[in-house]
């Protein structure tokens, strides 16, 4: 009989040492090894458990489970779609910079002077720039003194650029007249400036005077020139000066500027007068065009769209917004309401 209260069969018995092996020589405890079998199979068991639960719920509530699964699938597709779009824009931007790096040819220029084209020069003799028969004129343009107004625009653009050492001059206008051949308004204006010796400012202006050769209306004159500026400088203009007829100031300085969201404090307009023989008809025509742009600020609907298509007789592919990916949304937008997304020049 065992009289010791703490024998092996006693309800008060205890282990003198914790579970594990004892190293006799060092008198230290060696902890027992955990079974890896359970650990390694735990994720598998957990997945199996979730699978069993899903099967159970599907049998009890098949429509509910299907709806949840569909919602999750649609959400994943939307996330991937947004990611792909953002990545695509970023990739285009990165490819653009990879092609040019820091070697933009006009990276030091900060401001834009844009001269809006109105006609194509067709004469082989640049000494006749002031004569109407040297230009391809529409019926409403065939007025005495009309050619001189084009030259006045070119000169004002050169003068404005000469006054600003940080300005890039862009003559803007595409190949808009079929009967004039594949000659752009922009190249016509550049050639006239060259023939006039840049009005005595060649050394100061010629090296920073270029062209934008795809615009088909006044809105595109502005928007495309902003994108062209980005292609040439790597940035967007800090200030914009537009040169055109004085009676078009409201259209450019208010309607078009507002459409692209450019700050009013950094937008300037230099207007020159129309020919005296055409001013009355010009004012009536301008009132109509302003009304059209008020209803269709981006010129993408109705009569403005048809007019634009008619001014593309050689079916050129517009390269923009490839050179200015940050404002791709502005190029794609069409509507009567203002464009609401953020823009690089937003205050």
BELMOKA-V582495 format. One record per helix or strand of 2 or more residues. SS is the DSSP state (A for helix, B for strand). FROM is the first residue (numbers start at 1). TO is the last residue. If there is no record, write none. Layout:
ss=SS from=FROM to=TO
ss=SS from=FROM to=TO
//
This chain:
ss=B from=21 to=23
ss=B from=28 to=30
ss=A from=36 to=60
ss=A from=62 to=100
ss=B from=111 to=116
ss=B from=120 to=121
ss=A from=126 to=128
ss=A from=132 to=134
ss=B from=135 to=136
ss=A from=139 to=141
ss=A from=146 to=162
ss=B from=167 to=172
ss=A from=178 to=180
ss=A from=185 to=195
ss=A from=197 to=200
ss=A from=202 to=208
ss=B from=209 to=212
ss=A from=218 to=233
ss=B from=239 to=245
ss=A from=246 to=260
ss=A from=264 to=266
ss=B from=267 to=272
ss=A from=279 to=295
ss=A from=302 to=310
ss=A from=325 to=332
//
